[in-house]
Amino acid sequence: MADVFDALCSKRCYKEAWTDENIFELIKSQKGKHFDPGLVELFFAHLSQFLEIREKFPDDSLQAWQAKN
């Protein structure tokens, strides 16, 4: 689920980044279908931490790190 969150909130050459509202709506709609209900609950219980990590490590910092390594 973290990978889905990251992929949807990131701009790629083939797609624009989704809004947080649309991402959260998708995750909630897939609770018990694509995503384990317990994981969805944990995700939203710790949402501020996920958002903090996203803010701290934007895509451009990942690309810079990959270029060095």
N, CA, C and O of each residue as an XYZ file, in Angstrom:
276
protein
N       0.813     -1.175      0.000
C       0.000      0.000      0.000
C       0.871      1.260      0.000
O       0.510      2.259     -0.623
N       1.996      1.223      0.682
C       2.907      2.370      0.681
C       3.422      2.637     -0.731
O       3.598      3.790     -1.125
N       3.662      1.573     -1.489
C       4.125      1.735     -2.865
C       3.049      2.393     -3.727
O       3.355      3.243     -4.563
N       1.813      2.008     -3.528
C       0.699      2.608     -4.269
C       0.596      4.091     -3.913
O       0.453      4.935     -4.797
N       0.667      4.405     -2.623
C       0.625      5.793     -2.181
C       1.732      6.596     -2.849
O       1.480      7.666     -3.402
N       2.946      6.086     -2.798
C       4.090      6.786     -3.387
C       3.918      6.956     -4.892
O       4.172      8.035     -5.428
N       3.494      5.910     -5.568
C       3.334      5.976     -7.027
C       2.271      6.989     -7.427
O       2.455      7.739     -8.386
N       1.174      7.015     -6.707
C       0.083      7.917     -7.070
C       0.410      9.375     -6.753
O      -0.025     10.271     -7.477
N       1.158      9.626     -5.700
C       1.450     11.028     -5.347
C       2.670     11.566     -6.087
O       3.033     12.730     -5.916
N       3.300     10.737     -6.901
C       4.491     11.154     -7.637
C       4.181     11.367     -9.115
O       3.471     10.579     -9.740
N       4.728     12.446     -9.652
C       4.614     12.693    -11.082
C       5.570     11.753    -11.813
O       6.705     11.550    -11.383
N       5.111     11.197    -12.890
C       5.949     10.331    -13.724
C       5.871     10.832    -15.161
O       5.005     11.643    -15.488
N       6.754     10.364    -16.007
C       6.746     10.812    -17.405
C       5.442     10.444    -18.112
O       5.087     11.061    -19.116
N       4.741      9.462    -17.605
C       3.505      8.986    -18.232
C       2.238      9.412    -17.491
O       1.136      9.085    -17.932
N       2.373     10.145    -16.357
C       1.188     10.570    -15.607
C       1.522     11.723    -14.674
O       2.671     11.907    -14.274
N       0.508     12.484    -14.339
C       0.625     13.546    -13.343
C       0.410     12.940    -11.958
O      -0.158     11.856    -11.824
N       0.864     13.644    -10.945
C       0.625     13.215     -9.561
C      -0.860     13.387     -9.239
O      -1.501     14.335     -9.696
N      -1.387     12.473     -8.461
C      -2.773     12.587     -7.992
C      -2.816     13.538     -6.800
O      -1.809     13.755     -6.127
N      -3.991     14.099     -6.552
C      -4.178     14.900     -5.348
C      -4.278     13.958     -4.152
O      -4.654     12.794     -4.294
N      -3.939     14.473     -2.979
C      -4.070     13.660     -1.764
C      -5.503     13.181     -1.595
O      -5.736     12.027     -1.236
N      -6.457     14.057     -1.850
C      -7.870     13.690     -1.696
C      -8.225     12.478     -2.559
O      -8.905     11.562     -2.095
N      -7.769     12.473     -3.806
C      -8.061     11.341     -4.698
C      -7.356     10.064     -4.250
O      -7.915      8.972     -4.345
N      -6.133     10.208     -3.766
C      -5.404      9.040     -3.270
C      -6.117      8.437     -2.064
O      -6.313      7.224     -1.992
N      -6.505      9.291     -1.120
C      -7.171      8.802      0.089
C      -8.506      8.150     -0.256
O      -8.882      7.142      0.342
N      -9.216      8.723     -1.215
C     -10.490      8.154     -1.651
C     -10.283      6.752     -2.237
O     -11.042      5.829     -1.940
N      -9.250      6.604     -3.068
C      -8.962      5.296     -3.660
C      -8.620      4.282     -2.578
O      -9.152      3.171     -2.577
N      -7.739      4.654     -1.659
C      -7.327      3.721     -0.603
C      -8.541      3.282      0.220
O      -8.709      2.096      0.506
N      -9.379      4.243      0.595
C     -10.587      3.904      1.361
C     -11.523      2.999      0.567
O     -12.115      2.076      1.126
N     -11.660      3.257     -0.732
C     -12.569      2.453     -1.555
C     -12.053      1.028     -1.759
O     -12.830      0.120     -2.056
N     -10.744      0.834     -1.597
C     -10.153     -0.488     -1.793
C      -9.926     -1.250     -0.484
O      -9.365     -2.346     -0.480
N     -10.363     -0.661      0.608
C     -10.266     -1.319      1.918
C     -11.088     -2.604      1.891
O     -12.284     -2.576      1.602
N     -10.452     -3.713      2.189
C     -11.129     -5.007      2.173
C     -11.207     -5.630      0.794
O     -11.700     -6.749      0.648
N     -10.731     -4.931     -0.210
C     -10.710     -5.454     -1.586
C      -9.257     -5.664     -1.995
O      -8.750     -6.786     -1.978
N      -8.603     -4.583     -2.359
C      -7.198     -4.648     -2.762
C      -6.265     -4.520     -1.562
O      -5.160     -5.061     -1.562
N      -6.722     -3.798     -0.543
C      -5.894     -3.554      0.643
C      -6.500     -4.197      1.878
O      -7.716     -4.178      2.067
N      -5.644     -4.766      2.714
C      -6.068     -5.327      3.988
C      -6.675     -4.215      4.846
O      -6.066     -3.155      4.993
N      -7.863     -4.438      5.414
C      -8.515     -3.395      6.218
C      -7.648     -2.885      7.370
O      -7.660     -1.692      7.672
N      -6.908     -3.770      8.006
C      -6.050     -3.355      9.112
C      -4.939     -2.423      8.660
O      -4.585     -1.483      9.372
N      -4.388     -2.680      7.478
C      -3.336     -1.816      6.951
C      -3.873     -0.436      6.586
O      -3.196      0.576      6.769
N      -5.094     -0.409      6.069
C      -5.708      0.877      5.746
C      -5.896      1.691      7.024
O      -5.621      2.890      7.049
N      -6.365      1.032      8.086
C      -6.534      1.723      9.369
C      -5.194      2.250      9.883
O      -5.113      3.384     10.355
N      -4.147      1.434      9.794
C      -2.807      1.874     10.225
C      -2.292      3.032      9.379
O      -1.690      3.974      9.895
N      -2.535      2.950      8.081
C      -2.101      4.013      7.182
C      -2.700      5.350      7.607
O      -1.982      6.340      7.747
N      -4.006      5.377      7.811
C      -4.651      6.640      8.176
C      -4.330      7.057      9.612
O      -4.313      8.250      9.918
N      -4.079      6.100     10.483
C      -3.695      6.439     11.859
C      -2.318      7.113     11.900
O      -2.029      7.896     12.806
N      -1.480      6.804     10.919
C      -0.119      7.347     10.869
C       0.089      8.222      9.633
O       1.217      8.412      9.178
N      -0.997      8.746      9.103
C      -0.926      9.538      7.873
C       0.047     10.697      7.981
O       0.776     10.975      7.029
N       0.077     11.372      9.105
C       0.981     12.523      9.241
C       2.438     12.102      9.050
O       3.239     12.872      8.521
N       2.784     10.904      9.470
C       4.158     10.421      9.293
C       4.454     10.126      7.825
O       5.547     10.423      7.342
N       3.494      9.545      7.114
C       3.676      9.304      5.678
C       3.862     10.624      4.932
O       4.717     10.732      4.053
N       3.062     11.621      5.285
C       3.162     12.922      4.631
C       4.476     13.611      4.963
O       5.059     14.285      4.114
N       4.939     13.447      6.180
C       6.223     14.019      6.593
C       7.374     13.393      5.802
O       8.275     14.102      5.353
N       7.346     12.091      5.632
C       8.383     11.391      4.862
C       8.357     11.858      3.410
O       9.406     12.099      2.811
N       7.158     11.983      2.847
C       7.038     12.452      1.462
C       7.622     13.858      1.321
O       8.295     14.158      0.335
N       7.367     14.706      2.295
C       7.887     16.076      2.277
C       9.410     16.090      2.407
O      10.094     16.869      1.742
N       9.925     15.223      3.265
C      11.361     15.182      3.521
C      12.153     14.624      2.344
O      13.290     15.031      2.110
N      11.558     13.698      1.608
C      12.244     13.035      0.490
C      11.453     13.171     -0.803
O      10.874     12.195     -1.279
N      11.424     14.375     -1.378
C      10.700     14.548     -2.646
C      11.382     13.778     -3.773
O      12.538     13.376     -3.645
N      10.672     13.576     -4.865
C      11.208     12.812     -5.993
C      12.542     13.341     -6.494
O      13.410     12.553     -6.869
N      12.726     14.656     -6.510
C      13.986     15.190     -7.015
C      15.177     14.800     -6.157
O      16.288     14.677     -6.672
N      14.968     14.599     -4.842
C      16.079     14.155     -3.992
C      16.423     12.696     -4.281
O      17.590     12.312     -4.206
N      15.431     11.888     -4.606
C      15.679     10.495     -4.972
C      16.476     10.433     -6.265
O      17.425      9.657     -6.374
N      16.101     11.236     -7.232
C      16.817     11.250     -8.505
C      18.260     11.706     -8.325
O      19.160     11.168     -8.970
N      18.491     12.677     -7.468
C      19.855     13.129     -7.198
C      20.670     12.026     -6.541
O      21.829     11.813     -6.896
N      20.069     11.322     -5.581
C      20.757     10.215     -4.914
C      21.088      9.111     -5.905
O      22.195      8.572     -5.886
N      20.135      8.767     -6.774
C      20.373      7.706     -7.756
C      21.474      8.089     -8.721
O      22.250      7.229     -9.138
N      21.563      9.350     -9.084
C      22.613      9.797    -10.013
C      24.005      9.655     -9.396
O      24.980      9.392    -10.100
N      24.089      9.831     -8.075
C      25.377      9.705     -7.383
C      25.793      8.257     -7.201
O      26.987      7.961     -7.147
N      24.833      7.352     -7.105
C      25.137      5.951     -6.765
C      25.007      5.035     -7.926
O      25.230      3.832     -7.791
